[in-house]
Amino acid sequence: GGTVGVELAGDLLEKYPNAKGRVTLICSSERLLMDQPPYYGERCQTVLEDMGCKFVFSDRVTSHSDSEIGPLTLDLKSGKSLSCHAYVAAYAKSPNTDFLTKKGADGASLPSSVVNTQGKVE
């Protein structure tokens, strides 16, 4: 239910409208965007629901099957299981932004000031 999951769900449903009802956002918290004011999460949920997104709140994926053919099974902390055709783990304890300030193959990089002490982009 963080920014990456919300954005990814919206992007998928916008690009593939036939996926309506087939995209589920699993949130470990009780609402979307817990690090933002409640209205932001509420508004995103309303928009995503209108696009056909489903939600599971206050739960998390504890394990998943590895299958190259056929559906995957996601096991949730609550003891429930979900079947899906694709799974994107869009969670972390801190942002994955270290790559922003490392030199690329072309030798270029962004200044370290672009990322704050919590790893968030300024």
C-alpha positions as CSV (number, residue, x, y, z in Angstrom):
1,G,0.0,0.0,0.0
2,G,3.0,2.3,-0.4
3,T,3.8,4.6,-3.3
4,V,5.4,2.0,-5.5
5,G,2.5,-0.5,-5.1
6,V,-0.1,2.2,-5.6
7,E,1.6,3.6,-8.7
8,L,2.2,0.1,-10.2
9,A,-1.5,-0.9,-9.7
10,G,-2.7,2.3,-11.3
11,D,-0.2,1.9,-14.2
12,L,-1.3,-1.7,-14.9
13,L,-5.0,-0.9,-14.8
14,E,-4.6,2.2,-17.0
15,K,-2.5,0.4,-19.6
16,Y,-4.5,-2.8,-19.5
17,P,-8.2,-2.0,-18.7
18,N,-9.1,-5.6,-19.3
19,A,-7.2,-6.4,-16.1
20,K,-10.1,-4.8,-14.1
21,G,-10.8,-7.0,-11.1
22,R,-7.6,-8.9,-11.7
23,V,-5.1,-6.6,-9.9
24,T,-4.9,-6.9,-6.1
25,L,-2.9,-4.7,-3.9
26,I,-1.9,-6.5,-0.6
27,C,-1.2,-3.9,2.1
28,S,0.4,-4.7,5.5
29,S,-1.2,-1.6,6.9
30,E,-4.9,-0.8,7.4
31,R,-4.8,1.9,4.6
32,L,-2.9,3.0,1.6
33,L,0.1,5.5,1.9
34,M,0.5,5.3,5.6
35,D,3.4,7.8,5.4
36,Q,1.1,10.5,3.9
37,P,-2.0,12.3,5.2
38,P,-5.1,9.9,5.3
39,Y,-6.9,11.8,2.6
40,Y,-4.2,10.9,0.0
41,G,-4.5,7.2,0.7
42,E,-8.3,7.4,0.7
43,R,-8.3,9.3,-2.6
44,C,-5.9,6.8,-4.2
45,Q,-8.1,3.9,-3.0
46,T,-11.2,5.4,-4.5
47,V,-9.5,6.0,-7.8
48,L,-8.0,2.5,-7.9
49,E,-11.3,0.9,-6.9
50,D,-13.0,2.8,-9.7
51,M,-10.3,1.4,-12.1
52,G,-11.1,-2.2,-10.8
53,C,-8.3,-2.7,-8.2
54,K,-9.0,-5.1,-5.3
55,F,-7.4,-4.7,-1.9
56,V,-6.3,-6.8,1.0
57,F,-5.5,-4.7,4.1
58,S,-3.7,-5.6,7.3
59,D,-2.0,-8.7,5.8
60,R,1.2,-9.5,4.0
61,V,2.7,-12.2,1.8
62,T,4.8,-14.6,3.8
63,S,5.8,-16.9,1.0
64,H,5.0,-17.7,-2.6
65,S,5.3,-20.7,-4.9
66,D,7.9,-20.6,-7.7
67,S,6.2,-21.7,-10.9
68,E,7.3,-21.1,-14.5
69,I,4.0,-22.5,-15.8
70,G,0.6,-21.8,-14.4
71,P,-0.6,-19.7,-11.5
72,L,1.4,-18.8,-8.4
73,T,0.2,-19.3,-4.9
74,L,0.7,-16.5,-2.4
75,D,0.6,-17.4,1.3
76,L,-0.5,-14.6,3.6
77,K,0.2,-14.0,7.2
78,S,-3.5,-14.4,8.0
79,G,-3.4,-18.0,6.8
80,K,-5.2,-17.2,3.6
81,S,-3.8,-18.0,0.2
82,L,-4.3,-16.2,-3.1
83,S,-3.7,-17.5,-6.6
84,C,-2.2,-15.1,-9.2
85,H,-0.3,-15.1,-12.5
86,A,2.2,-12.5,-11.5
87,Y,3.6,-11.2,-8.2
88,V,5.6,-8.0,-7.7
89,A,7.0,-7.6,-4.2
90,A,6.8,-3.8,-3.8
91,Y,7.8,-3.4,-0.2
92,A,10.9,-2.5,1.8
93,K,11.8,-1.1,5.2
94,S,13.6,1.7,3.4
95,P,13.7,3.1,-0.1
96,N,16.0,1.5,-2.6
97,T,17.7,4.7,-3.8
98,D,21.4,3.8,-3.4
99,F,21.7,3.4,-7.1
100,L,20.9,7.1,-7.7
101,T,24.2,8.4,-6.5
102,K,26.5,5.6,-7.9
103,K,28.4,6.2,-11.1
104,G,26.8,4.6,-14.1
105,A,28.6,3.0,-17.0
106,D,29.0,6.5,-18.6
107,G,30.7,7.8,-15.4
108,A,27.8,10.1,-14.5
109,S,26.0,10.2,-11.2
110,L,23.6,12.4,-9.3
111,P,24.9,14.4,-6.3
112,S,24.4,12.8,-2.9
113,S,22.2,15.7,-1.9
114,V,19.4,14.2,-4.0
115,V,18.8,11.6,-1.3
116,N,18.1,12.5,2.3
117,T,19.4,10.5,5.4
118,Q,16.3,8.2,5.3
119,G,17.0,7.3,1.6
120,K,14.1,9.4,0.3
121,V,14.5,11.5,-2.8
122,E,14.6,15.2,-2.0
